[in-house]
Amino acid sequence: MSEKTNPLGAFLRARRELVTPQQAGIPDGGTRRVPGLRREEVAMLAGISADYYLRLERGRDRNPSVQVLEAIARVLQLDDEHLRHLLSLACEAPRLPRQRPRTETVPPGALKLLDSLVQPAFIEGRYFDILAANSLARVLDPGLTVGRNQLRDLFLDPAEQANYPNWEAMTECFVANLRQSVGTDIDDPRFIKLTGELSLASPRFSQLWARHEVRAQHGTLIRFNHPQVGELSLNRERLAISGNDGLMLIIYHADAGSTDGDKLSLLASADMPARYTRHEGRQARQSNN
């Protein structure tokens, strides 16, 4: 049974393989044929029968109690986000098959806000597509261009990978957030196409995807290798756009008085003539209308 038809079992199996016997308090009995814990060990530590746990992993019992799931979560050492994901998989409601990928449209107000920001900023969709970006964002990273996809760039484009000194940490974060963002909606055609493409083309993505990490992205520090100003570190804020499921406004900003702030100002000053020209062009078009 595949991950698509049995997401609960796929999640339990992946997380079970990440917990060592030592972490679970089980004496090391020598050579083991499987990584992590055995099914019967999870069942024993959770206080349920091995047969029942086997039925859960194989998708033969899809209505476990919350108490059972919480007991399993303790054994698998799941944090709150992973526990919520586990509960959502077990309580998944039937859905009608979706025939077409959903269209993501940025509301006009969000576009006006984006254009007014002096910091590098862009709007991303549920699958990390770049839906809109201001000019300073593109100066900071040419990959932040409408129509590009951050996951494809991070895993498949060597030039984009070279832009980020902490590439490995970024890939972990993006894959875990994709799991969190999609949740149980794994029949989405875009999800199937994107994860299938990346799994085949990128061993790194395939490795991370198999771990079933689930984690939301929060404000964090991102390091860049920029060809003009060298390395700089910027704060990354991720703000939800209300009324639009999955759309996020991403803003980069430097600490006040920092060297990184000076470097960002230098990039902004280089971009200023282009911004001024575009502004004049818009004013001329509005006057002609």
Secondary structure by P-SEA (a helix, b strand, c coil): ccccccaaaaaaaaaaaaccccccccccccccccccccaaaaaaaacccaaaaaaaaacccccccaaaaaaaaaaacccaaaaaaaaaaaaccccccccccbbbbbcaaaaaaaaaccccccccccccccccccaaaaaacccccccccccccccccaaaaaaccaaaaaaaaaaaaaaaaaccccccaaaaaaaaaaaaccaaaaaaaaabbbbbbcbbbbbbbcccccbbbbbbbbbbccccccbbbbbbbcccccaaaaaaaaaaaaaaaaaaaaaaaaaaaaaac
